[in-house]
Amino acid sequence: MIELLLVDDETYVTESLARTIPWEVLGVREVYQAASATEALEILERQSIDIIVTDISMPGMNGLQLIEAATARWPNLRCILLTGYSDFGYAKKAIQLQAIDYILKPVSEEEFMLSVSTAIESLKDEWEAHDKYHQLLYTRKGDFSVLRGKLMHDLLLGKQMSERALAQKLGAYEIGFEPGAEAVLLLIQLGRHYLTMDPSSISLMEYAIGNIAEELFHSRFCVWFCKAPHDCLVLLVEPNDETRRELVLTGNHEAKRHEWLQEAIMRFQRAVSNYLKGEISLTVTEWFVFPDGMTAAYRSGLGSMVLASPVDSGSVVFLKDRHAPEPLAFKPLDSLYRPPTLIHLLESKQWEAVRSKLEDVFRDMEHTSFSREHLYEVFLSITSAFMYIAHKSGQFMHQIDELVLDPLLAQDLSSSSGRLQGWAFELLDRLQAELSESDQYTKSYIIKQVHALVGSPSGHELSVKTIADQVYLHPVYLSKIYKAETGEALGDYIIRMRMERALYLLKHTNKKVYEITTELGYQNPQYFSKMFKKHYRMTPNEFREG
């Protein structure tokens, strides 16, 4: 809303305008009054005035002098002049002072409202243009962030580009790094505090960490910050021009450079801890020539991170101090491979035993020094076992969990034992539910297969074993499934179907009993008669004669 100031030494003029003009219709929120230029300047100091309407002829400082002084301090102020003199000299001076309008007294209400409306429209146009400009700047900054990140990824992953192409991109993206200068990479990992956050909150934290880094390293270093291709943040650091000149003057160039870098890192960690309430760990590569040594330095830093324990929060590792490989003190994850294995338990559908085994594995990891490589080992073992049982049950794993084949999943889960554990148990629950439902469907399908086989023209020749061979199941397991699903033993069902066929043949054909015996797969007519009598309480001959 607009705030307006009326200035005239004849107070009845300002009071009349303040009282009679429908200010709300014009969009004016507040109207102030002043009886002199001095009083007007005092009001301008205290209030956010948008439009000033002033008389020209006033004792002391006149209206022209007032708007000249006011616009010098508040250049966006809109000014309208009132006067009783229709003198072109006044109008000319008003135009020079960029006044919006020049109104003669006595003031016409319509003319006055039109003049104020014109001033308001002028302000709104200016504000809109201002908003568009800042929106363009914001968009441009966002685009730059994406482009800078893409270029950083290309350099970290070793994409080749000419010196000219690199120089053009560095200039276009306003990246103040000089090819051929020495630089160092800082690989940043977020501590446990951040692991419980949702992706949106983590992105905000990463953005804040980048801003803190740029502010705290700025005095001595050029910095370039982005999210790395792998699970960390990366900060490229290069001494700025002033720092280079100071280093030339020092007796020990490398020692002084390391001291200043270490000081900046310590301030950086403290600021992140104080403002974001969470720790960060840093791996600092050796110095290299930018951009040629960038990929090798990045891979070296990643290798060190993989061997480091994910629980080490707040640590700083300088790779220059780790020339000799250090012996790693940890035990293998015996509980992961100790029989019964995950695959064995999953094959036999021992879901609670699978859960207990996974609990043992993660419990052992809590009491053992482990690295990201260990977490990756557990991830691969669990994923392989789950995929095996899913495929054996006739399903694709991605149908149970769409993200299981996402390369970024392993990267994310390998950063935290808690995340890996939560993922493992959640996926186990999905797998159990899906395969249990699938088992029911499979069993129903198997029963239908059995019925189709036994009901076929050659079904009388089948046995439990031959049927089991045709549905690719063990005879004992097939019998167990059939009994559980139908309440009848498979052998009894086969005999019942034979007897029903025998009944039909005795009733509708003239075949001899011995011929029916052979057709039904029995070799001994006496045994067939015994089985028939057991089912129908009479022999085949008695049935036919009756």
Buried (B, 14 or more C-beta within 10 A) or exposed (E): EBBBBBBBBBEEBBEBBBEEBEBEEBBBEBBBBBBBBEBBBEBBEEEEBBBBBBBBBBEEBBBBBBBBBBBEEBEEBBBBBBBEEEEEEBBEBBEEBEBBBBBBBEBEEEEBBEBBEBBBEBBEEEEEEEEEEEEEEEEEEEEBBEBBBEBBBBBBBEEEBEEEEBEEBBEEBEBEBBEEEBBBBBBBBBBEBBBEBEEEEBEEBBEBBBEBBBEBBEEBBBBBBBBBBBBBBBBBBBBBEEBBEBBEEEEEBEEBBBEBBEEBBEBBBEBBBEEBEBBBBBBBBBBBEBBEBBBEBBBBBBEBBBEBBBEEBEBBBBBEEEEEEEEEEEEEBEBBEEEBBBBBBBBEBBBEBBBEBBBBBBEBBEEBEBBBEBBBBBBEBBBEBBBBBBEEBEBEBEEBBEEBEEEEBBBBBBBBBBBBBEBBBEBBEBBBEBBEEBEEEBBEEBBEBBBEBBEEEEBBEBEBEEBBBEBEBEBEEBBEBBBEBBEEBBBEBBBBBBBEBBBEBBEEEEEEBEEBBBBBBBEEBEEBBEBBBEBBEBBBEEBEEE
